[in-house]
């Protein structure tokens, strides 16, 4: 995750450029009186975060994720091309 912090006055001055800043940063934190007040978040990044949270909050999906990590750690991998041949009977 990358982010940039702008004072609210600076954010107002750069409002028309915020989309450009978000291309390089995922989050723009806006401060007011030196304290973080809110954030502007790149929509694609936010969507990915929400999808990840949804997957990780589902017990079955979370367990599949943990099992996959264990398979990778223990070298239990199947090559994409080998799997394709097996499925297609080539």
Buried (B, 14 or more C-beta within 10 A) or exposed (E): EEEBBBBEEEBEEEEEEBEEBBEEBBBBBBBEEEEEEEEBBBEEBEEEEEEEEEEEEEEEEEEEBEEEEEEEEEEEEEEEEEEEEEEEEE
